[in-house]
Amino acid sequence: MKKSKVEQLHDKRMSENTPKVKKERIFGLDLLRGILMLVVFFDHFLFDAGYIFRNSFTTNSGVNFAKFAFKYSFSPVRLILNPIVQFLFFLISGIVTSFSRAGIKRPIKYTAIALLICLVTLVIQEITGGFCLIVFGVMYAFSIAAFIAYFF
């Protein structure tokens, strides 16, 4: 049944006057997730520089940086802390995502980003000759988790 113009206007005014429910964020979880994201990024940057691209550096400072990054990549500190940091990052990301109401947009966005990362790393691999193709990474894991959360 079609609504009259008066009913449509009333519905519009009611929706405008209805207070918007603000999404509650848990600052501590967001902060911890952000810090863990930076740690993971820093770890991947050093691993890539020291292991994958170590022969690409030509200057003295670049070679020294690659040596440092290579030593870091296989240091006991990294071998112990890396799995802990990754586990906490995924755990907290899952907890924070459960508060979201993004619908189907989030998994589609994550999948698009994951495919873009795969394409970019493929191009970099072809240019540099190094092995850096990311076929399944964090964004794919987030994408699958978001699809599962949306449908279940």
Phi and psi restraints in degrees (value plus and minus 20) as a CYANA .aco file:
   2 LYS   PHI     -99.7   -59.7
   2 LYS   PSI     117.9   157.9
   3 LYS   PHI    -102.4   -62.4
   3 LYS   PSI     128.1   168.1
   4 SER   PHI     -93.1   -53.1
   4 SER   PSI     147.6   187.6
   5 LYS   PHI     -80.5   -40.5
   5 LYS   PSI     -58.2   -18.2
   6 VAL   PHI     -85.3   -45.3
   6 VAL   PSI     -64.0   -24.0
   7 GLU   PHI     -84.4   -44.4
   7 GLU   PSI     -60.4   -20.4
   8 GLN   PHI     -83.7   -43.7
   8 GLN   PSI     -62.6   -22.6
   9 LEU   PHI     -84.8   -44.8
   9 LEU   PSI     -61.3   -21.3
  10 HIS   PHI     -81.3   -41.3
  10 HIS   PSI     -65.6   -25.6
  11 ASP   PHI     -81.9   -41.9
  11 ASP   PSI     -59.5   -19.5
  12 LYS   PHI     -85.4   -45.4
  12 LYS   PSI     -65.0   -25.0
  13 ARG   PHI     -85.9   -45.9
  13 ARG   PSI     -57.8   -17.8
  14 MET   PHI     -85.5   -45.5
  14 MET   PSI     -59.9   -19.9
  15 SER   PHI     -89.5   -49.5
  15 SER   PSI     -52.1   -12.1
  16 GLU   PHI     -91.5   -51.5
  16 GLU   PSI     -54.8   -14.8
  17 ASN   PHI    -106.7   -66.7
  17 ASN   PSI     -32.8     7.2
  18 THR   PHI     -93.0   -53.0
  18 THR   PSI     106.9   146.9
  19 PRO   PHI     -83.4   -43.4
  19 PRO   PSI     116.7   156.7
  20 LYS   PHI     -94.6   -54.6
  20 LYS   PSI     116.7   156.7
  21 VAL   PHI    -103.6   -63.6
  21 VAL   PSI      96.7   136.7
  22 LYS   PHI    -100.6   -60.6
  22 LYS   PSI     112.4   152.4
  23 LYS   PHI     -88.4   -48.4
  23 LYS   PSI     107.4   147.4
  24 GLU   PHI    -102.0   -62.0
  24 GLU   PSI     109.2   149.2
  25 ARG   PHI    -129.4   -89.4
  25 ARG   PSI     127.5   167.5
  26 ILE   PHI    -122.3   -82.3
  26 ILE   PSI      82.6   122.6
  27 PHE   PHI     -76.2   -36.2
  27 PHE   PSI     -63.1   -23.1
  28 GLY   PHI     -80.2   -40.2
  28 GLY   PSI     -62.0   -22.0
  29 LEU   PHI     -88.1   -48.1
  29 LEU   PSI     -62.0   -22.0
  30 ASP   PHI     -82.2   -42.2
  30 ASP   PSI     -62.2   -22.2
  31 LEU   PHI     -84.2   -44.2
  31 LEU   PSI     -66.9   -26.9
  32 LEU   PHI     -83.3   -43.3
  32 LEU   PSI     -60.5   -20.5
  33 ARG   PHI     -83.4   -43.4
  33 ARG   PSI     -60.7   -20.7
  34 GLY   PHI     -83.8   -43.8
  34 GLY   PSI     -62.7   -22.7
  35 ILE   PHI     -83.9   -43.9
  35 ILE   PSI     -65.1   -25.1
  36 LEU   PHI     -83.2   -43.2
  36 LEU   PSI     -56.5   -16.5
  37 MET   PHI     -82.4   -42.4
  37 MET   PSI     -62.7   -22.7
  38 LEU   PHI     -85.0   -45.0
  38 LEU   PSI     -59.6   -19.6
  39 VAL   PHI     -83.9   -43.9
  39 VAL   PSI     -63.4   -23.4
  40 VAL   PHI     -84.0   -44.0
  40 VAL   PSI     -62.5   -22.5
  41 PHE   PHI     -81.4   -41.4
  41 PHE   PSI     -66.9   -26.9
  42 PHE   PHI     -80.4   -40.4
  42 PHE   PSI     -63.8   -23.8
  43 ASP   PHI     -81.2   -41.2
  43 ASP   PSI     -66.1   -26.1
  44 HIS   PHI     -86.0   -46.0
  44 HIS   PSI     -57.9   -17.9
  45 PHE   PHI     -81.4   -41.4
  45 PHE   PSI     -67.7   -27.7
  46 LEU   PHI     -86.9   -46.9
  46 LEU   PSI     -59.9   -19.9
  47 PHE   PHI     -82.4   -42.4
  47 PHE   PSI     -66.4   -26.4
  48 ASP   PHI     -82.2   -42.2
  48 ASP   PSI     -63.5   -23.5
  49 ALA   PHI     -86.5   -46.5
  49 ALA   PSI     -58.5   -18.5
  50 GLY   PHI    -107.2   -67.2
  50 GLY   PSI     -45.6    -5.6
  51 TYR   PHI    -129.5   -89.5
  51 TYR   PSI     -69.0   -29.0
  52 ILE   PHI    -103.9   -63.9
  52 ILE   PSI     -65.2   -25.2
  53 PHE   PHI    -127.1   -87.1
  53 PHE   PSI      -2.6    37.4
  54 ARG   PHI     -81.8   -41.8
  54 ARG   PSI     -48.2    -8.2
  55 ASN   PHI    -108.0   -68.0
  55 ASN   PSI     -20.7    19.3
  56 SER   PHI    -107.4   -67.4
  56 SER   PSI     -34.1     5.9
  57 PHE   PHI    -103.5   -63.5
  57 PHE   PSI     116.6   156.6
  58 THR   PHI    -137.9   -97.9
  58 THR   PSI     -46.8    -6.8
  59 THR   PHI    -101.7   -61.7
  59 THR   PSI     141.6   181.6
  60 ASN   PHI     -78.9   -38.9
  60 ASN   PSI     -65.4   -25.4
  61 SER   PHI     -85.3   -45.3
  61 SER   PSI     -56.7   -16.7
  62 GLY   PHI     -85.9   -45.9
  62 GLY   PSI     -62.6   -22.6
  63 VAL   PHI     -84.8   -44.8
  63 VAL   PSI     -62.7   -22.7
  64 ASN   PHI     -82.7   -42.7
  64 ASN   PSI     -61.2   -21.2
  65 PHE   PHI     -82.2   -42.2
  65 PHE   PSI     -63.0   -23.0
  66 ALA   PHI     -83.2   -43.2
  66 ALA   PSI     -58.1   -18.1
  67 LYS   PHI     -84.2   -44.2
  67 LYS   PSI     -65.4   -25.4
  68 PHE   PHI     -80.1   -40.1
  68 PHE   PSI     -66.2   -26.2
  69 ALA   PHI     -83.7   -43.7
  69 ALA   PSI     -57.4   -17.4
  70 PHE   PHI     -86.3   -46.3
  70 PHE   PSI     -62.8   -22.8
  71 LYS   PHI     -82.8   -42.8
  71 LYS   PSI     -61.3   -21.3
  72 TYR   PHI     -81.8   -41.8
  72 TYR   PSI     -61.3   -21.3
  73 SER   PHI     -77.2   -37.2
  73 SER   PSI     -50.1   -10.1
  74 PHE   PHI    -137.9   -97.9
  74 PHE   PSI      -0.6    39.4
  75 SER   PHI     -97.4   -57.4
  75 SER   PSI     132.3   172.3
  76 PRO   PHI     -79.8   -39.8
  76 PRO   PSI     -53.4   -13.4
  77 VAL   PHI     -80.0   -40.0
  77 VAL   PSI     -67.9   -27.9
  78 ARG   PHI     -87.1   -47.1
  78 ARG   PSI     -62.4   -22.4
  79 LEU   PHI     -84.2   -44.2
  79 LEU   PSI     -47.0    -7.0
  80 ILE   PHI    -108.3   -68.3
  80 ILE   PSI     -67.8   -27.8
  81 LEU   PHI     -97.9   -57.9
  81 LEU   PSI     -51.0   -11.0
  82 ASN   PHI     -77.2   -37.2
  82 ASN   PSI     -70.1   -30.1
  83 PRO   PHI     -83.8   -43.8
  83 PRO   PSI     -54.1   -14.1
  84 ILE   PHI     -86.5   -46.5
  84 ILE   PSI     -66.7   -26.7
  85 VAL   PHI     -83.6   -43.6
  85 VAL   PSI     -63.5   -23.5
  86 GLN   PHI     -83.3   -43.3
  86 GLN   PSI     -63.0   -23.0
  87 PHE   PHI     -80.6   -40.6
  87 PHE   PSI     -67.5   -27.5
  88 LEU   PHI     -83.2   -43.2
  88 LEU   PSI     -58.6   -18.6
  89 PHE   PHI     -82.1   -42.1
  89 PHE   PSI     -67.4   -27.4
  90 PHE   PHI     -86.4   -46.4
  90 PHE   PSI     -61.4   -21.4
  91 LEU   PHI     -81.2   -41.2
  91 LEU   PSI     -71.0   -31.0
  92 ILE   PHI     -88.0   -48.0
  92 ILE   PSI     -57.4   -17.4
  93 SER   PHI     -82.0   -42.0
  93 SER   PSI     -59.6   -19.6
  94 GLY   PHI     -85.7   -45.7
  94 GLY   PSI     -61.2   -21.2
  95 ILE   PHI     -83.8   -43.8
  95 ILE   PSI     -67.1   -27.1
  96 VAL   PHI     -85.4   -45.4
  96 VAL   PSI     -58.5   -18.5
  97 THR   PHI     -85.1   -45.1
  97 THR   PSI     -50.3   -10.3
  98 SER   PHI     -85.3   -45.3
  98 SER   PSI     -39.4     0.6
  99 PHE   PHI    -103.8   -63.8
  99 PHE   PSI     -30.1     9.9
 100 SER   PHI    -102.7   -62.7
 100 SER   PSI     132.0   172.0
 101 ARG   PHI    -146.2  -106.2
 101 ARG   PSI      22.9    62.9
 102 ALA   PHI     -97.3   -57.3
 102 ALA   PSI     -32.7     7.3
 103 GLY   PHI      50.9    90.9
 103 GLY   PSI    -166.8  -126.8
 104 ILE   PHI     -98.3   -58.3
 104 ILE   PSI     -35.1     4.9
 105 LYS   PHI     -82.0   -42.0
 105 LYS   PSI     -60.5   -20.5
 106 ARG   PHI     -82.0   -42.0
 106 ARG   PSI     -72.1   -32.1
 107 PRO   PHI     -83.6   -43.6
 107 PRO   PSI     -53.3   -13.3
 108 ILE   PHI     -87.3   -47.3
 108 ILE   PSI     -62.4   -22.4
 109 LYS   PHI     -83.1   -43.1
 109 LYS   PSI     -65.4   -25.4
 110 TYR   PHI     -80.6   -40.6
 110 TYR   PSI     -61.2   -21.2
 111 THR   PHI     -85.5   -45.5
 111 THR   PSI     -61.2   -21.2
 112 ALA   PHI     -83.2   -43.2
 112 ALA   PSI     -62.3   -22.3
 113 ILE   PHI     -84.6   -44.6
 113 ILE   PSI     -62.3   -22.3
 114 ALA   PHI     -82.1   -42.1
 114 ALA   PSI     -62.7   -22.7
 115 LEU   PHI     -85.8   -45.8
 115 LEU   PSI     -57.7   -17.7
 116 LEU   PHI     -84.0   -44.0
 116 LEU   PSI     -63.3   -23.3
 117 ILE   PHI     -80.8   -40.8
 117 ILE   PSI     -62.6   -22.6
 118 CYS   PHI     -80.5   -40.5
 118 CYS   PSI     -64.6   -24.6
 119 LEU   PHI     -84.6   -44.6
 119 LEU   PSI     -65.3   -25.3
 120 VAL   PHI     -83.3   -43.3
 120 VAL   PSI     -64.3   -24.3
 121 THR   PHI     -88.4   -48.4
 121 THR   PSI     -50.1   -10.1
 122 LEU   PHI     -85.1   -45.1
 122 LEU   PSI     -63.4   -23.4
 123 VAL   PHI     -84.3   -44.3
 123 VAL   PSI     -64.9   -24.9
 124 ILE   PHI     -80.9   -40.9
 124 ILE   PSI     -61.0   -21.0
 125 GLN   PHI     -83.1   -43.1
 125 GLN   PSI     -60.9   -20.9
 126 GLU   PHI     -87.3   -47.3
 126 GLU   PSI     -56.9   -16.9
 127 ILE   PHI     -92.6   -52.6
 127 ILE   PSI     -66.3   -26.3
 128 THR   PHI    -108.5   -68.5
 128 THR   PSI     -42.1    -2.1
 129 GLY   PHI      61.0   101.0
 129 GLY   PSI     -22.2    17.8
 130 GLY   PHI    -104.5   -64.5
 130 GLY   PSI     147.1   187.1
 131 PHE   PHI    -118.0   -78.0
 131 PHE   PSI      82.6   122.6
 132 CYS   PHI    -158.6  -118.6
 132 CYS   PSI      -6.4    33.6
 133 LEU   PHI     -84.5   -44.5
 133 LEU   PSI     106.2   146.2
 134 ILE   PHI    -122.0   -82.0
 134 ILE   PSI      86.7   126.7
 135 VAL   PHI    -111.9   -71.9
 135 VAL   PSI     -62.0   -22.0
 136 PHE   PHI    -157.7  -117.7
 136 PHE   PSI      93.8   133.8
 137 GLY   PHI    -151.6  -111.6
 137 GLY   PSI    -180.5  -140.5
 138 VAL   PHI     -79.4   -39.4
 138 VAL   PSI     -63.6   -23.6
 139 MET   PHI     -84.8   -44.8
 139 MET   PSI     -55.4   -15.4
 140 TYR   PHI     -86.2   -46.2
 140 TYR   PSI     -60.6   -20.6
 141 ALA   PHI     -82.6   -42.6
 141 ALA   PSI     -64.4   -24.4
 142 PHE   PHI     -83.6   -43.6
 142 PHE   PSI     -58.8   -18.8
 143 SER   PHI     -82.8   -42.8
 143 SER   PSI     -67.7   -27.7
 144 ILE   PHI     -83.5   -43.5
 144 ILE   PSI     -63.8   -23.8
 145 ALA   PHI     -81.9   -41.9
 145 ALA   PSI     -59.6   -19.6
 146 ALA   PHI     -88.3   -48.3
 146 ALA   PSI     -58.6   -18.6
 147 PHE   PHI     -83.8   -43.8
 147 PHE   PSI     -63.6   -23.6
 148 ILE   PHI     -82.5   -42.5
 148 ILE   PSI     -64.7   -24.7
 149 ALA   PHI     -83.1   -43.1
 149 ALA   PSI     -56.7   -16.7
 150 TYR   PHI     -88.7   -48.7
 150 TYR   PSI     -63.0   -23.0
 151 PHE   PHI    -105.2   -65.2
 151 PHE   PSI     -36.0     4.0
